[in-house]
Amino acid sequence: MAKDHWMRDEPLNDEQFTAFKKKKVAWTLKHYPGASDRFSCDGCGLVRKCLLAFDPYNTDGDCLYEK
């Protein structure tokens, strides 16, 4: 089976995930004034493996990975 280039081989642990999300949300809020800090990723089971998690596109139910 081919490797999925949008997924990590191993999921982020709690510490890594918290730092990753904090960094991505801060970047989004800085570059997209008025953006929400809520993402479709918040309820996704793949969030700890997905390299596209917390991309500014991932709002209002949209998922960049599914595109």
Sequence and secondary structure as in RCSB ss.txt:
>XXXX:A:sequence
MAKDHWMRDEPLNDEQFTAFKKKKVAWTLKHYPGASDRFSCDGCGLVRKCLLAFDPYNTDGDCLYEK
>XXXX:A:secstr
    TTB SS   HHHHHHHHHHHHHHHHHHSTT  S  GGGG TTTTTBTTTT TT  TT  TTT 
